[in-house]
Amino acid sequence: MEKFTTLTGIAAPLPLVNIDTDMIIPKQFLKTIKRSGLGVNLFDEMRYERDGSEKPDFVLNQPAYRDAEVLVAGENFGCGSSREHAPWAIKDFGIRCVIAPSFADIFFNNCFKNGILPIALPQETVDILMKDAEKGANARMTVDLENQQITTSDGQIFAFDVDPFRKHCLMEGLDDIGLTMERAPDIDAYEKRLAAERPWA
C-alpha cells in the first residue's frame, strides 16, 4: 500500500450530504475484484449522461478539479452498503483524502485499509475548507498526517484527530497483509517449531 505522509494537492468541493456507496460506485461496476480501473466510474451517475458523455457541471469533470487529490464533502459520507469498491474507486481516481463532518463507520474503516485518509471535522471547519476548495486549481490544500494538520491555500491551519494505530499503518503503507508480513519471521519460526514438535500434523 502506498505510504501517506504529507499530501499537497487540489481539493474538490462536493457539498452534498448522505453520499452513499452506490453514488460513489454504482452496483453494475461491482463485478471486478481488482482494485484498479474503477476510477473512471467514480460517481458515475453524477459524472455521465446516459450516452456516456460527461456532465460538464459535475465538479470532477471541470478542468480545475480533474486532478483533485482531496475531496471535501457533506456529512454521513459513504453511507449505504458496505462495498469496499467505493474506496477502491476513490483511490483509483487519485483522491487520497476525504474530509467531511462525519462518515459511515464501514466506509471509514475501509478507507484506512486502502490508503485513504478520512478526516472528520466540525461542520464549521468543513465549511471553511469547502470555500477554499471552491477557489479551483490555484488553491492547493496540504494534509500533513504526521503533524495532523490541514493547511488551506491562504495559510489557515486546522488540527485533526486520527487513531494512532491507523496513523502508523498509513504512514508506513501497511494494509492487513502488510501488517501480517511484518510478523513473517515469527510465523516462520512457529511453523518450524510446530513441524519439529508435530511432524505428523
N, C-alpha and C positions, 0 to 999 in steps of 0.2 A: 504494500500500500504506500502511496506517495506521502512523504512527510509534510506536515503542516507546521510552519513556524511563524513567518510573517507574510502576509498577503497584501499587496497594494494593487488595486485594480478598479475598474469601473463597476459601480453599483447600479443595478437596475431597480427602479421603483415598481412595485406591484401592489397597490393599495387596496387589496381585496381581502375579506375575511373568509374563514372556513374554506380555504382552498384544499380540496380533498385529493386523495391519491389518484382518483380516476381523472381528475382535471390535470394532474401532473403528468400522468402517463395512462391514457385510456386502455381499457381491458383488451382490445384487439391486438395490442403490442406485447402481451404478456407471454407469448408462446416461447420466446427465447430464454435460454438460461445463461446467455452471455451478458457480461456487464457492459460491454461496449456496443455502440451502434444505436442506442436509444435516444441520444441527444437530439437527433433530428425530429423526433416525435414528442419532445418535451412540450407540454401544454398544447398538444396537437389541435384540439378543437378550438382553442382560442387563437392559435397561430395561423391556421389554414382555412381557406374556403373549401367547399365540398369538391371543387375541381382540382384541389391541390395547390392553388395559388396562395401566396401569402396575404394575410390581412395586414395592410400597412399600418394600421393604428395600434396593433399589439406591440408592446414595449420591446420584446426581444427581436422583432422584425425591423425596428428602427435602426438606422445606421449607427447611432450613438451607443447602442446597447448590444450589438451583435456579439461583442467580445466580453460581455459582462462576466465578472468572476464572483460578484457578491449580489445577493438578492435581498431586497428589503420588502417585507410583506406584512399583511394583516394578521390578526390573532387566529389561533387554532389552525396553524399551517400544518398540512399533512394529515388531516383527519380522514376518516373513512376506513377502507380496508387496509390490511397490514402489508400490502405488496412491497417487497424490497426493490422492485423495479423502479419505484419512484425516486429514491436517492441515486440509483444507477443512472437514470435519465438526466437528473440534475448534474451529476458529476461528469457524465459524458458530454454534456453541452459545454462544460467548462466552469461551472459555478462551484466554488469551494466553500462558500459560507452563506448561510441563510440567517437573516436577522428578522425577528418577529416578536410580538408581545407574548405569544405562547405557541406551543407545539403540541400535536398529538403524541402521546408517550411512545408508541411503537415506532413511528416515523423518526422521532427524536433519537431514539436508541439506534435505529438503523443508519442514521447519518454518521454517527461516530464509527460504526463498523465499516463504512465505505469511504472514509477520508474526508468527510464534510463536517464543518464546524457549525452546528446550530446554536445561535445565541438568542436567549430570551431576555428582553429588556422591557422596562416600563413603557406604556403607550406614549407618554410624553417624550421619551428619548427616541423611540422609533419614529415619531412624527418629525423630529429634527433630522434624523438620518434619512428619512423619506424625502424631505425637502432638499437635502444635499444631493441625493441620488437623482433628483429631477433636474439637476443642472446639466446632465449629459456627460459626454465623453471627456470633457475638460476637467471634470471634478472627479478625482480619484480618492478612494477611501482606503485607509490602511487598517488591517486587522492584525494585531500583534498578540499571538496566543501566549507566548512566554510571559509577557507582562500583563496579559488580559486587559488590553485596551483597544478601543476603536478610535481612530483619528479621522475627522472629516476633512474635506478638501480645504476648509478655511482654518484648520488647526484646533477645532474643538475636540476634547478628549473625553471619552466615556469608558468607564470600567465595566467589566462584565465578569460574572462568575462561571466557573466550569469545574466539574468534578476532577480532582487531582489525578485519579487513575486514567480517566478518559483523556485528559490533557497529555499525560505521559504517552499514551498509545498514539495519539495524533502526531505529537512532536517526533516520535520515533518511527512512525509509519507502521504501526503494528495492528493488524486485524487479528481475529481469533486464531487464525492459522499461524500468524507471526508470533503471537504470544506462546502458542504451543511449541513452536520451533525454538524459542528461547530456552526451553527445558529439554532440548534434544539430548544433551549429554546425560541428564538424569534418567531420561526414558531409556536410552541405550543401556546404561548401567543396570537399570532394573530388569530389562529383558535378558541381559547376560546372566544376572544372578538367578533369575527365575528359571532360565534354561539349565543352569547348573544344578539347582536345587530340585527341579521337577522335570527331568529330561523326557518324561513320558507325556507331559502336557502339550 
